[in-house]
Amino acid sequence: MSRMERDQAEMNGAHINNDDLKDIAEDIEDIYNDFESFMDPNYGLQQEAIKLDAKIRFSPEMAALGGLIKEDLALFDITD
C-alpha cells in the first residue's frame, strides 16, 4: 500500500480525486449553459412557452379562478 493509499484509508471523511472534482465542475457548467440557453427569451421553444403562458394566464377562465381564490382566502384590494 502506498503512502497516499494509506493516508486515504486512515482519513476520516471522504476523499475525492481532483479529476473527479474537475469532471463534476464541467458537468455543472454544461447544465448551466443548457439551462441558460433554454431560458433565453429569444430561444424558439421559450418564445412558444411565453405565448402559451400568456394565453392561459390572461384567459377569462383563469381570471374567474383567481376571483374564486381571492374569495376563499378573503383577499381584497387595499381600496376595499
Secondary structure, 3 states (H helix, E strand, C coil): CCHHHHHHHHCCCCCCCHHHHHHHHHHHHHHHHHHHHHHCCCCHHHHHHHHHHHHHHCCHHHHHHHHHHHHHHCCCCCCC
